Amino acid sequence: MFAIIETGGKQYKVAEGDIIRVELLDVDADSELTIDKVLAVYDGEKLTAGKPYVETAKVNCKVLEHGKGKKVVVFHYKAKKNIRTKNGHRQPYTKLQIESISC
């Protein structure tokens, strides 16, 4: 059984027991989270697709931790102008463990 959920403007294919990284959510670590923006659910024999969401479907998750991803270097350069700027960025994330999918 798997589901396709939407959070943070992105879509994720999840199954029970999966650990995923999503965009930073405003919830405490070690708490429970219910995601109701479920786009589709497949239970092994039947695919249920939403318009745009499946009304009766929910995905229960446990928030494991919050953190920052690896550093991405942003380097701006203009030829022949002596303009060079180096910046770094670390995208914050929330790590979730999928506990159950109900439809």
C-alpha positions as CSV (number, residue, x, y, z in Angstrom):
1,M,0.0,0.0,0.0
2,F,1.3,3.4,-0.9
3,A,0.0,7.0,-1.1
4,I,1.0,10.2,-2.9
5,I,0.9,13.2,-0.6
6,E,1.5,16.9,-1.0
7,T,3.4,19.0,1.5
8,G,5.5,22.1,1.1
9,G,4.5,22.4,-2.6
10,K,6.0,19.1,-3.4
11,Q,4.6,15.6,-3.9
12,Y,6.0,12.5,-2.3
13,K,5.2,8.8,-2.8
14,V,5.1,7.2,0.7
15,A,4.5,3.8,2.2
16,E,4.2,2.6,5.8
17,G,7.6,2.7,7.5
18,D,9.2,5.2,5.1
19,I,11.4,8.0,6.4
20,I,11.2,11.1,4.2
21,R,12.6,14.7,4.3
22,V,10.1,17.4,3.6
23,E,10.2,21.2,3.7
24,L,10.3,22.6,7.2
25,L,7.0,22.3,9.1
26,D,6.0,24.2,12.1
27,V,5.5,21.3,14.5
28,D,7.5,20.0,17.5
29,A,10.0,17.1,17.2
30,D,8.7,13.8,18.6
31,S,5.1,14.8,17.9
32,E,2.4,13.2,15.7
33,L,1.3,14.8,12.4
34,T,-1.7,14.0,10.2
35,I,-1.4,14.9,6.5
36,D,-4.8,15.1,4.8
37,K,-3.6,16.4,1.4
38,V,-3.5,12.9,-0.2
39,L,-3.6,12.9,-4.0
40,A,-3.9,9.2,-4.5
41,V,-3.9,5.9,-2.6
42,Y,-3.1,2.4,-3.9
43,D,-4.1,-0.5,-1.6
44,G,-2.6,-3.3,-3.7
45,E,-5.5,-3.9,-6.0
46,K,-7.4,-0.6,-6.4
47,L,-6.1,2.9,-7.1
48,T,-8.1,5.8,-5.7
49,A,-7.3,9.2,-7.2
50,G,-8.6,12.5,-5.8
51,K,-10.0,15.6,-7.5
52,P,-7.6,17.1,-6.3
53,Y,-7.5,15.3,-3.0
54,V,-8.9,12.0,-1.7
55,E,-11.5,13.2,0.9
56,T,-11.4,10.2,3.2
57,A,-7.6,9.5,3.1
58,K,-5.2,10.5,5.8
59,V,-1.5,9.7,6.4
60,N,-0.3,9.6,10.0
61,C,3.4,10.6,10.6
62,K,5.8,10.9,13.4
63,V,8.2,13.9,13.4
64,L,11.7,12.6,14.0
65,E,13.8,15.8,13.8
66,H,14.4,19.2,12.2
67,G,17.7,20.0,10.5
68,K,19.5,21.6,7.7
69,G,20.6,20.1,4.4
70,K,24.1,20.2,2.9
71,K,25.5,23.5,1.9
72,V,25.0,24.8,-1.6
73,V,27.6,27.3,-2.8
74,V,26.1,30.3,-4.7
75,F,28.8,32.1,-6.7
76,H,28.1,35.3,-8.7
77,Y,30.7,36.4,-11.2
78,K,30.8,39.2,-13.8
79,A,33.6,39.0,-16.3
80,K,36.0,41.9,-16.6
81,K,34.3,43.9,-13.8
82,N,36.0,42.4,-10.7
83,I,32.7,41.5,-9.2
84,R,32.7,38.2,-7.3
85,T,30.2,37.2,-4.6
86,K,30.2,33.9,-2.8
87,N,27.3,32.9,-0.6
88,G,26.2,29.6,0.9
89,H,22.7,28.2,1.6
90,R,21.5,25.3,3.8
91,Q,17.8,24.4,3.2
92,P,15.9,23.5,6.4
93,Y,13.9,20.3,6.5
94,T,11.7,18.1,8.7
95,K,12.3,14.4,8.8
96,L,9.1,12.3,9.0
97,Q,8.4,8.6,9.6
98,I,5.2,7.3,8.0
99,E,3.3,5.3,10.5
100,S,-0.1,4.5,8.8
101,I,-2.1,5.2,5.7
102,S,-5.9,5.1,6.0
103,C,-8.5,5.5,3.3
